[in-house]
Each structure stands twice: as structure tokens, then as C-alpha cells.
Amino acid sequence: MNHQQNDTNALPPKTCTIERLVTVPEDVEKVLNGQKTATRRNGRYADIGEVMTLEGQDFVVEKVYSQSLGELADEHARQEGYANLEEYKQSILSMHPGMPWLPQMRVWVHEFRRA
């Protein structure tokens, strides 16, 4: 069993696999060059301590937590590799046509670093 279970306040089961965490080529590039240190998804794609491999390089997931869109600030957009929140928001909405950006919507944040 995951020895870090207590630290994570018993996270719900993953809804997807870590291989699907970062798949957009521009995002992969941002992770590889150190611009992107977090990914927000509508489900949980990784456990703390799990390793994501991109183009032969390993990145370890350090934090997994839930956050509402209303909590997002420019600093969070920078973790994602964007200049500011507005740029990040426009990118997300362009990838998900018709998606509303509601402050109460919750996403799963996966923070990682080069292993």
C-alpha cells in the first residue's frame, strides 16, 4: 500500500493513468525545458511519488491536490508554463470548445520536478 497515503488525506482513486498526464506536444516541450512544473486535469492522473517519463526523461510527482478555478492566480499559470492566468485560461478554453470557466469548478493539480 502507498506509504504516503496519510500525507495525501486519502486521495480518491485515479481516474486516468500518468501516461496521459502531459500529452500535448507544446506542454511536453515546456516540461522538458523546465517552464512547466504542474498540470491541472479534471481527474486524478497520478499518485505522489509516481514517475512520468517524457522523451526518456523522468519527472517525479511531488504533490497532488484539488483546486477550484476561482483559486487560480498568475503564479499558478506560470507553473503551467504561461505568462499569466488569462493566457492559461484562453489556452484551456481553446482546447475544450464550449467548456465554461466556472470559479467553483474543481481540478486536480499535479506538481512535479525532474527526477
C-alpha positions, -999 to 999 in steps of 0.1 A, spaced: 0 0 0 11 36 -6 31 47 25 23 83 17 -15 77 19 -18 97 51 0 127 37 -25 129 9 -56 128 30 -67 96 13 -70 107 -23 -98 92 -43 -88 66 -69 -71 77 -100 -94 83 -130 -66 80 -156 -30 69 -159 1 90 -155 10 84 -192 -19 106 -201 -9 134 -177 11 155 -202 4 147 -239 1 180 -258 34 184 -277 38 221 -266 33 211 -230 58 182 -233 83 207 -246 76 231 -217 81 203 -191 114 192 -208 128 228 -208 117 235 -172 89 260 -179 61 238 -168 61 222 -133 24 214 -129 -6 201 -148 -42 206 -139 -67 180 -151 -103 173 -144 -94 139 -129 -66 124 -109 -39 110 -132 -10 103 -107 -1 94 -72 25 112 -52 59 97 -59 48 83 -93 72 89 -122 62 104 -155 86 97 -184 87 122 -213 111 115 -242 133 94 -219 134 119 -191 118 112 -157 98 136 -136 85 127 -102 51 138 -89 55 157 -57 20 170 -49 -15 161 -59 -44 182 -47 -77 197 -56 -81 233 -65 -110 254 -78 -107 275 -110 -116 305 -88 -85 300 -67 -62 302 -98 -38 332 -99 -9 342 -122 16 322 -102 -4 290 -109 -5 299 -147 33 303 -145 36 267 -131 17 256 -162 42 275 -185 21 305 -193 28 342 -187 -4 349 -168 -38 335 -158 -56 350 -188 -32 333 -213 -36 300 -195 -74 303 -194 -75 311 -232 -53 281 -239 -76 258 -219 -108 271 -234 -93 268 -270 -85 231 -263 -120 225 -248 -145 243 -270 -178 250 -252 -163 245 -217 -174 270 -192 -148 286 -169 -167 285 -136 -149 296 -104 -164 267 -85 -152 241 -109 -125 219 -93 -95 205 -110 -67 182 -98 -33 198 -96 -3 175 -102 31 192 -93 63 175 -105 100 180 -108 128 164 -128 138 132 -111 
